[in-house]
Amino acid sequence: METDTTHIDWNHELVEQLDWHWQHHLRPRLDGLTDAEFLWEPVPGWSLRRRDDARSPMAAGAGDTVADFEYPAPEPPPFTTIAWRMAHISIGVFGMRAANHFGDPGSVEYHSTDWALDAAGGLALLDHHYDAWITGVRSLANDALNRQCGSYEGPFAAYSMAALVLHISREAIHHGSELCLLRDLYRAEYGRNDRRTGRGAAVSADHRGK
C-alpha cells in the first residue's frame, strides 16, 4: 500500500508562522500609533523616559533616554507601557538575537541603544530589528536549523536553531498581543480622538467598529 508523502520546507514553515502574523495582523495594528499612546502610563510602572526620571535601578540606554530595567525583575512585575514593550521586542526579542546569530555579536544591547521617545522612532526601531531577524531566519537551511544555537543563548545553548526560531515567534506574538490590547484600552479610554492632544488615535481599518 502506497503512502502519500509531502515534502516539508521547514524554513518556509518557520518563517511563515511569524511573518504572516506580522504582515497581516500585528504590524498593521500598530499603524497610526500616536506619541500619547506610545508613552501612555495609566498606572506607575516601567517605560522609556529621560535618564533623570528613571524609576528602576538598572535603566539602560546610550543617551539621555533609557529603558527602565531591573534584574531579577520585581515581583509582581511592574506595568510596562507600549513604549517599553516595543523596546523589549525590538532589542530583547529581535535585535540581540539577529546580531548574535546573523550579524555582529554583542553589537545590539539595551545599554547601547539610542531610544526614541516618540512613536515614529519606536516603530522605526521595531521594523529595523524585525527585518534583521526575519532575513537571518530566511537564510537558514535545514542543516543550520538543526545545529545548536550556541553560547549566546546561555543555559539553552544545546537547543537547536529551529527551537530558538520558534521561541522568538512565540515571544513576538505574545508581546505583540499586549501592544494590541494596550491600544484597545487606550481607545476605550480616550476614543478615536485623543482629547489630551487633539490628535487622532488611529485604529487599523480591520479593527474599526469592534
C-alpha positions as a printed NumPy array, in Angstrom:
array([[  0.   ,   0.   ,   0.   ],
       [  1.468,   3.314,  -1.047],
       [  1.539,   6.2  ,   1.4  ],
       [  1.303,   9.749,   0.145],
       [  4.132,  11.896,   1.426],
       [  4.564,  15.635,   1.353],
       [  7.897,  17.364,   1.287],
       [  8.002,  19.962,   4.037],
       [ 10.122,  23.053,   3.605],
       [ 10.799,  23.671,   7.289],
       [ 12.454,  27.023,   6.725],
       [  9.387,  28.238,   4.868],
       [  7.055,  26.98 ,   7.589],
       [  9.063,  28.606,  10.385],
       [  9.324,  31.929,   8.553],
       [  5.649,  31.98 ,   7.605],
       [  4.486,  31.276,  11.154],
       [  5.823,  34.661,  12.25 ],
       [  5.898,  36.673,   9.04 ],
       [  2.25 ,  36.023,   8.122],
       [  1.194,  37.148,  11.593],
       [  3.492,  40.155,  11.387],
       [  2.448,  41.306,   7.908],
       [ -1.297,  40.637,   8.175],
       [ -2.119,  41.22 ,  11.829],
       [  0.408,  42.695,  14.232],
       [  2.218,  45.336,  12.192],
       [ -0.977,  46.784,  10.639],
       [ -2.436,  47.109,  14.151],
       [  0.423,  49.466,  15.039],
       [ -0.197,  51.862,  12.148],
       [ -1.23 ,  55.319,  13.301],
       [  0.246,  54.916,  16.77 ],
       [  0.432,  58.335,  18.428],
       [  3.069,  59.658,  20.785],
       [  0.442,  59.867,  23.518],
       [ -0.406,  56.16 ,  23.141],
       [  3.254,  55.224,  22.909],
       [  4.048,  56.693,  26.324],
       [  0.617,  56.181,  27.954],
       [  1.102,  55.179,  31.57 ],
       [ -2.305,  54.559,  33.176],
       [ -0.578,  53.341,  36.345],
       [  3.005,  53.803,  37.573],
       [  5.449,  51.316,  36.09 ],
       [  8.272,  50.973,  33.567],
       [  8.639,  52.931,  30.364],
       [ 11.149,  54.776,  28.234],
       [ 11.993,  58.07 ,  29.917],
       [ 14.691,  60.654,  30.474],
       [ 17.603,  59.259,  32.45 ],
       [ 16.969,  61.616,  35.367],
       [ 13.381,  60.348,  35.573],
       [ 14.2  ,  56.604,  35.552],
       [ 12.189,  54.509,  38.   ],
       [ 14.412,  51.444,  38.049],
       [ 17.968,  50.795,  39.292],
       [ 19.298,  49.313,  36.028],
       [ 17.689,  51.66 ,  33.489],
       [ 19.754,  51.471,  30.295],
       [ 20.34 ,  53.454,  27.13 ],
       [ 23.096,  55.053,  25.084],
       [ 21.963,  58.628,  25.562],
       [ 19.654,  60.701,  27.69 ],
       [ 16.725,  58.328,  27.145],
       [ 16.693,  54.989,  28.981],
       [ 14.528,  51.893,  29.26 ],
       [ 13.555,  51.047,  32.819],
       [ 15.028,  47.709,  33.838],
       [ 15.926,  45.593,  36.84 ],
       [ 17.275,  42.048,  37.134],
       [ 15.902,  39.965,  38.646],
       [ 12.584,  41.605,  37.869],
       [ 10.467,  42.742,  40.822],
       [  7.587,  40.591,  41.999],
       [  4.966,  41.274,  40.896],
       [  6.379,  42.607,  37.617],
       [  5.693,  46.3  ,  37.014],
       [  3.224,  47.56 ,  34.443],
       [  5.018,  48.383,  31.189],
       [  3.963,  50.907,  28.55 ],
       [  3.654,  50.399,  24.807],
       [  6.999,  52.179,  24.501],
       [  8.697,  49.755,  26.906],
       [  7.153,  46.628,  25.403],
       [  8.018,  47.746,  21.881],
       [ 11.577,  48.403,  23.03 ],
       [ 11.741,  44.912,  24.523],
       [ 10.511,  43.305,  21.296],
       [ 12.905,  45.399,  19.214],
       [ 16.061,  44.728,  21.227],
       [ 15.469,  41.832,  23.625],
       [ 13.495,  39.649,  21.205],
       [ 14.705,  40.506,  17.662],
       [ 17.738,  42.781,  17.782],
       [ 20.11 ,  40.966,  20.1  ],
       [ 19.327,  37.591,  18.513],
       [ 19.71 ,  38.901,  14.966],
       [ 23.08 ,  40.46 ,  15.833],
       [ 24.362,  37.459,  17.777],
       [ 23.345,  34.803,  15.258],
       [ 23.391,  36.587,  11.897],
       [ 25.478,  39.727,  12.264],
       [ 27.904,  41.357,  14.682],
       [ 27.634,  39.576,  18.066],
       [ 27.251,  41.893,  21.022],
       [ 26.586,  44.952,  18.875],
       [ 22.944,  45.263,  19.951],
       [ 22.255,  45.71 ,  23.658],
       [ 19.881,  47.72 ,  25.825],
       [ 22.692,  49.917,  27.111],
       [ 23.956,  50.74 ,  23.6  ],
       [ 20.566,  51.622,  22.104],
       [ 19.615,  55.205,  21.341],
       [ 15.956,  55.068,  22.349],
       [ 13.295,  57.301,  20.806],
       [ 10.601,  58.948,  22.911],
       [  8.161,  59.185,  20.016],
       [  6.026,  56.586,  18.28 ],
       [  7.629,  57.031,  14.849],
       [ 11.087,  56.4  ,  16.275],
       [  9.894,  53.378,  18.237],
       [  8.252,  51.851,  15.171],
       [ 11.335,  52.501,  13.038],
       [ 13.484,  50.645,  15.576],
       [ 10.995,  47.775,  15.68 ],
       [ 10.855,  47.469,  11.889],
       [ 14.648,  47.589,  11.582],
       [ 15.281,  44.76 ,  14.001],
       [ 12.363,  42.66 ,  12.765],
       [ 13.767,  42.858,   9.242],
       [ 17.217,  41.827,  10.505],
       [ 15.768,  38.826,  12.347],
       [ 13.433,  37.529,   9.638],
       [ 16.109,  37.985,   6.956],
       [ 18.5  ,  35.93 ,   9.056],
       [ 15.935,  33.196,   9.609],
       [ 15.23 ,  33.003,   5.865],
       [ 18.922,  32.229,   5.328],
       [ 18.841,  29.081,   7.475],
       [ 18.959,  25.823,   5.527],
       [ 17.782,  22.591,   7.139],
       [ 21.242,  21.713,   8.44 ],
       [ 21.525,  25.169,  10.022],
       [ 18.133,  24.761,  11.662],
       [ 19.373,  21.507,  13.198],
       [ 22.572,  22.93 ,  14.676],
       [ 22.832,  24.031,  18.288],
       [ 22.075,  27.703,  18.857],
       [ 25.213,  28.072,  20.98 ],
       [ 26.559,  30.038,  23.908],
       [ 24.68 ,  33.269,  23.113],
       [ 21.574,  31.533,  24.447],
       [ 23.11 ,  30.745,  27.839],
       [ 21.518,  27.691,  29.509],
       [ 19.677,  26.916,  26.267],
       [ 22.878,  26.631,  24.215],
       [ 22.237,  22.995,  23.286],
       [ 18.827,  23.747,  21.833],
       [ 18.511,  23.8  ,  18.043],
       [ 18.263,  26.956,  15.963],
       [ 14.785,  25.745,  14.994],
       [ 13.809,  25.765,  18.671],
       [ 15.174,  29.308,  19.008],
       [ 13.201,  30.48 ,  15.963],
       [ 10.011,  29.018,  17.451],
       [ 10.759,  30.682,  20.791],
       [ 11.243,  34.086,  19.154],
       [  7.978,  33.66 ,  17.251],
       [  6.138,  32.902,  20.494],
       [  7.71 ,  35.924,  22.169],
       [  6.793,  38.246,  19.302],
       [  3.203,  37.021,  19.099],
       [  2.807,  37.178,  22.891],
       [  4.223,  40.677,  23.367],
       [  2.618,  41.907,  20.162],
       [ -0.767,  40.895,  21.561],
       [ -0.006,  43.009,  24.613],
       [  0.639,  46.015,  22.366],
       [ -2.694,  45.491,  20.629],
       [ -4.531,  45.196,  23.938],
       [ -2.995,  48.416,  25.233],
       [ -4.106,  50.178,  22.05 ],
       [ -7.627,  48.864,  22.62 ],
       [ -7.601,  50.078,  26.229],
       [ -6.311,  53.49 ,  25.197],
       [ -9.034,  53.781,  22.562],
       [-11.683,  52.745,  25.101],
       [-10.414,  55.423,  27.489],
       [ -9.931,  58.291,  25.037],
       [-11.941,  57.319,  21.965],
       [-10.896,  57.747,  18.359],
       [ -9.56 ,  61.229,  19.146],
       [ -7.034,  61.826,  21.873],
       [ -8.751,  64.542,  23.885],
       [ -5.495,  65.44 ,  25.632],
       [ -3.537,  66.261,  22.471],
       [ -6.199,  66.814,  19.821],
       [ -4.501,  64.252,  17.578],
       [ -6.333,  61.246,  16.228],
       [ -5.654,  57.92 ,  17.875],
       [ -5.79 ,  55.987,  14.615],
       [ -7.066,  52.424,  14.543],
       [ -6.319,  49.978,  11.75 ],
       [ -9.156,  49.606,   9.254],
       [ -9.846,  45.947,  10.028],
       [-10.362,  46.774,  13.71 ],
       [-12.673,  49.799,  13.472],
       [-16.058,  49.382,  14.986],
       [-15.063,  46.381,  17.067]])
